Amino acid sequence: MIVASAGNVVVWMVWLVAGFSCLASGVAVISFRNPFFSALALIGNLASLAVMYLLLNAEFVAAAQVLVYAGAVVVMFLFVIAYVGPRREEPWTGGPSWQTLGAVLAAGALLVEIVVAISLDAGHSLGHDGKVGPTFGSPAWIGRLFLVDHLLAFEITSVVLLIAAVGGVILGSHVRRVEPLTSEVAD
């Protein structure tokens, strides 16, 4: 009994550290002015999420989280950041634009939709333990879930990532003005 409670304390401590680092790195992603540091904070966020997946005994999902997102998607973000180069933009100069107001309204509508969908779907089922089969979380189960049950959402996600990569290349293809080098040696 004492060993089990000590194990629970360790699990709770790891969960609290992972949860706090997830929140702190999420805030860091949106608060850093340098996009490179934001991408590094995103890697920390994804790593802390992987720790939380490990606590849920979802080892495959944790490995996929690190390999796919932290390893591939964030590296793509870093390439785009390096390709586009440093730009200084002040989004709130002159007050919020119609795009900002539209984005805030759309985000609010999505939040309301998510809350309503979860509350209608969950009902009283959140208080009961769900039945988990022996194949839950296995690579075959996840592959079937992605490529059979949710194929359309999986393909839409891949198309959105492709559009983001093409958009990054287009944004980075602008002509950069190079200031002429002035020599200190007078002719």
Protein Blocks (a to p, Z undefined) as FASTA:
>chain_A
ZZmmmmmmmmmmmmmmmmmmmmmmmmmmmmpmblklmmmmmmmmmmmmmmmmmmnopakl
mmmmmmmmmmmmmmmmmmmmmmnopadddfkggiaafklmmmmmmmmmmmmmmmmmmmmm
nmmmmmpccdddfkgoiaklmmmmmmmmmmmmmmmmmmmmmmmmmmmmmmmmpccddddd
ddfbdZZ
